[in-house]
Amino acid sequence: MSIGQVAEATGVSVHALRFFEREELFLRPVPRTGGGRRVYEPADVEWLLLCNRLRESGMPIATLKRFARLVRSGPGNEPERLALLQEHERAVRTRRAELDAALEIIHGKVMAYEKHVREGTAAGVWAPTPPP
């Protein structure tokens, strides 16, 4: 697959794909044709989709690089990979709990405003008070 095809398949820009390569986030060096064009395999696309999910979930690039390095190095470091993923899972669960708490408060405010708008009593809700 060409870089353009991979960009389309993954939703990752060509610029980002080059960045991934420079930062050694792929599991193998990306081979090139005689003309210097990158050639990707389906496994590269699968890996990129996983990396996208990890990044979208807040995994820092440095941690993603460490994970890629561990996977690239082959068998024998699975406990390290597991620990890295468990730590990230804990961080995502914590963030999710924080977002759920925030969403609960926001939802309460939405419900209150809907009620006030529906009943025609919204004027002055949380209006700034004039200074004394």
N, C-alpha and C positions, 0 to 999 in steps of 0.2 A: 504494500500500500504506500502511496505517496504521502507526503506531509499534509497536503491539502485534504486528502481523503481521511486521514486520521483526525485532522482538525474537525472535519464535518462529522465524523462518526462519534467523536467524544465531546464536542462542544468546547474544546480547548483551542485557543487561537494558535496560529502558526508561531507567533512570537513566544507564547507560553511553552509550546513544544520544544523550541530551541533552548529556552531557559531550563526546562526539565533535563535536557541533554547536557547542557553546560554544568548543571548542578549535580550531575550523575544520579538522577532519580530513576533512570531506567534500570532494568535488571541486567541489561547487557549493553555493550556499545552498539549504537544504531549503525548498521552497515550502510554503505553508500554504493551507488552505481559507479561505473567508470567515469560518468559525467559529474559525479559529486552529489547526486540527489540521494536523499535519505530513503531507505527502504524499511518499512515497518511490517511486522507480522501481526496476526490476530492476537497473539499473547501480549504484545506491546499495548494493544488497544485495551485488552482486559485489565492489564496492570494500570494503565492511565485512568480507567474508570474507577478502579479502587482508590487510586491516589486522589482523584477528584472528591470522592466521598470522604476520605480522611481529611482533606483540606477543608471541605465544606463543613465538616464537623468540628473544625477548629484546631486540627493538628498542625503544630508549627512546622515550617519547612525543615528546620534542623532535626526534628523528631522523624519526619518522613524520610529524610536523608539517612538517618541512622537505621530506620526500618529497612529501607532499600538495600543498604550496605549489608545488613544481616542476611536478608533473603538472598542477595547476590552471592554471598560467601558460601552458601550451600548448607547441607545438613550439619547438625551438631550444635546449633545455637537456638534451637526452638524454645527453650525456656526463656531466653532473653527476649525473643520476639513476643512470646506470650506475655511476659511482664510489661513490655512496652505497650502492647495492645490493651492489657488490663488497666494500666494507668490512664491511657487515653479514654477508655470506656468510663472509668470513674469520673474523669474530668467532664465528659459529655453528659453523664447522668447528673452531675452537680449543676452544670449550666442549664440543663433541661429543667431541673427542679426550680432554679432561680427564675427561669422564663415562665414556668407554670404559675409561680407565685405572682409574678408581675401581671400575667394574663388574667389571673383571678381578680386582681384589683382593677385592671382596665375594664374587664367585663362588667364589674359592679358599677363603674362610672357610666359605661354605655347604657346599661339598664336604667340607671337613674335619669340620665339625659333623655332617653327614649320616653320614659314616663312623663317627665316635665314637658317635653315637646308635645306629646300626645294630649296632655291635659291643659296645655296652654299656660303653664306656670314656669317656663324656662327663663323668662326675663329676670336677670339679676342672680341667676345661679352662678355662684363663684365669681361674681363681679367684684372687681377691686373696690375696696372701700375708700372713700375720700380721706385724705390726710386730715388729722385733727386740727 
